[in-house]
Amino acid sequence: MSIRFITPNQHGVIDFVVAAALIVAPFALGLGTSSPLAIWISVATGVVIVVQSLLTDYRFGLVKLIPFRVHLSMDGAVGLAYALIPTTLGFTGIDAMYYWVNAAGVLAVVSLGLTRQPALLSPAKAVA
């Protein structure tokens, strides 16, 4: 039995919500106390997520160039990068915590993500 349950459709919604949060949250939370990069890496990541999502082969993609499995791999790389950024760039306090929390969230979504959208049950199968 797989513990993966986040469908590509759900992942698409998460992508756009997270992108908006990554663009707005650094300002709302007052990031940048240890480095202004703490703000701008988040904002840039949010913009990249929007572009990546619009180019992904899933329900929310406009130009379906990126296979969903590649999209998940790219998300995983972002999660790992976010886990390392505070140490490598010397972020402290809320700046570091912000990146570590986001890393955990991204890696959780990737780990729990299905690679294909499940087929809908037909009414006959749903009753049985």
DRENSE-841808 format. One line per 10 residues: number of its first residue (from 1); their letters; for each residue x negated, y negated, z negated of C-alpha. Coordinates in steps of 0.2 Angstrom, whole numbers, always signed. Each point is the difference from the previous one (the first is absolute). Layout:
<doros>
NUM) a) X:Y:Z ~ ...
</doros>
This chain:
<doros>
1) msirfitpnq) +0:+0:+0 ~ -7:-17:+5 ~ +1:-15:-12 ~ +0:-11:+16 ~ +17:-9:+1 ~ -3:-18:+7 ~ +6:+1:+18 ~ -7:-11:+14 ~ +16:-10:+0 ~ -2:-3:-19
11) hgvidfvvaa) -19:-4:+3 ~ +5:-13:+13 ~ +10:-9:-13 ~ -13:+1:-13 ~ -13:-7:+13 ~ +10:-16:+3 ~ +4:-2:-18 ~ -18:+2:-5 ~ -7:-11:+14 ~ +11:-14:-7
21) alivapfalg) -5:+3:-17 ~ -19:+0:+4 ~ +2:-17:+9 ~ +10:-8:-14 ~ -6:+8:-16 ~ -17:-7:-1 ~ +7:-17:-1 ~ +14:+4:-12 ~ -12:+10:-12 ~ -14:-13:+1
31) lgtssplaiw) -13:+11:+7 ~ -17:-7:+5 ~ -7:-3:-18 ~ -15:+11:+3 ~ -1:-4:+19 ~ +11:-8:+13 ~ -3:+16:+10 ~ +13:+8:-11 ~ +13:-10:+8 ~ -5:+1:+18
41) isvatgvviv) -4:+18:+1 ~ +18:+4:-6 ~ +8:-13:+12 ~ -10:+7:+15 ~ +5:+18:-5 ~ +18:-5:+0 ~ -2:-8:+17 ~ -9:+16:+6 ~ +14:+11:-7 ~ +13:-9:+10
51) vqslltdyrf) -10:+1:+16 ~ -4:+19:-3 ~ +18:+3:-4 ~ +6:-8:+16 ~ -12:+11:+10 ~ +4:+16:-9 ~ +10:+14:+8 ~ +14:+0:-13 ~ +18:-7:-1 ~ -7:-18:-4
61) glvklipfrv) -13:+0:+13 ~ +3:-12:+15 ~ -15:+7:+10 ~ -3:+18:-5 ~ -19:+1:+3 ~ -6:+7:-17 ~ +5:+17:-4 ~ +8:+1:-18 ~ -13:+12:-6 ~ -14:-13:+5
71) hlsmdgavgl) +11:-13:-9 ~ +0:+10:-16 ~ -19:+2:+2 ~ -2:-18:+2 ~ +10:-3:-16 ~ -10:+12:-9 ~ -16:-9:+5 ~ +8:-16:-6 ~ +4:+8:-17 ~ -18:+6:-2
81) ayalipttlg) -7:-17:+5 ~ +12:-8:-13 ~ -7:+11:-13 ~ -18:-5:+4 ~ +2:-18:+3 ~ +0:-6:-18 ~ -16:+8:-4 ~ -9:-4:+17 ~ +6:-18:+0 ~ -1:-3:-19
91) ftgidamyyw) +18:-4:-3 ~ +5:+0:-18 ~ +16:-3:-10 ~ +16:-1:+9 ~ -9:+0:+17 ~ -7:+17:-4 ~ +16:+7:-7 ~ +10:-6:+15 ~ -11:+10:+12 ~ -1:+16:-11
101) vnaagvlavv) +19:+0:-2 ~ +3:-2:+18 ~ -13:+13:+4 ~ +10:+12:-11 ~ +16:-4:+8 ~ -6:+2:+18 ~ -9:+16:-4 ~ +16:+7:-8 ~ +11:-5:+15 ~ -13:+8:+12
111) slgltrqpal) -1:+16:-11 ~ +19:+1:-1 ~ +4:-4:+18 ~ +7:+13:+13 ~ -9:-1:+17 ~ +17:+2:+9 ~ +17:-6:-2 ~ +11:+15:-6 ~ +14:+5:+12 ~ +18:-5:-6
121) lspakava) +11:+14:-6 ~ +14:+4:+12 ~ +17:-1:-9 ~ +2:+19:+1 ~ -17:+3:-9 ~ +4:-13:-13 ~ +16:+9:-5 ~ -8:+17:-1
</doros>
